[in-house]
């Protein structure tokens, strides 16, 4: 089956995400301990709520309340960028593919990541303009098949002609249930193999 669009996960495919670096960076910015930031974001379930649709302003307000100091969107974004190392080999392949095939991303992250990803991946920013989908804006998370159907509908794509790549097989399985073509890849080597299998080069 031909492919009309390459739909990519972010964390684990385009970048390597290190949660502890995010915690450390935000703690330094806010003058808090790393333990308190981890508790406020993750132990409380607040970050997952944001990923699932919690309004970003409400999320930041609750985070600030938990830490006892205001947290700005800029501070949040800087911490997220500091914790995300772009996978150069994958990105170079995607850049080449994007010259002849539309690309998009679907990530289990809060809505603020839509503005963060272009800064995190500047060489892909133009190709991804208007094509960054975050679970927090969709109101659902991968691997729910409904999220994949919602994503392809928003992008104007046919599920069966969309190739989705994620580092987690549970998300790949959800995409396949939704009718997408889907494969697992977590580095440049495995990503390259998938692209060649689908005749996309890269």
Number of C-alpha atoms within 10 A of each C-alpha: 9 11 18 17 22 22 26 21 23 23 20 19 23 26 22 16 19 15 16 12 17 22 26 19 22 24 19 13 14 17 12 16 14 18 12 15 23 19 15 19 20 15 13 13 11 18 18 18 18 25 25 22 20 18 16 17 13 11 19 18 15 17 21 17 13 16 20 12 13 14 19 15 13 11 15 19 20 18 21 22 22 18 20 21 16 19 18 14 15 21 19 15 17 25 16 13 18 19 10 11 15 15 23 22 20 25 22 23 23 25 24 20 24 21 11 17 19 17 15 21 21 11 14 19 15 12 19 19 12 11 19 24 26 24 22 25 22 20 16 19 23 20 20 16 21 16 20 27 19 16 23 23 12 12 15 9 14 15 23 18 17 22 23 24 27 26 21 16 15 14 23 23 21 19 29 20 17 20 17 24 23 24 21 19 23 20 18 19 11 14 23 18 15 19 20 11 10 13 11 18 14 20
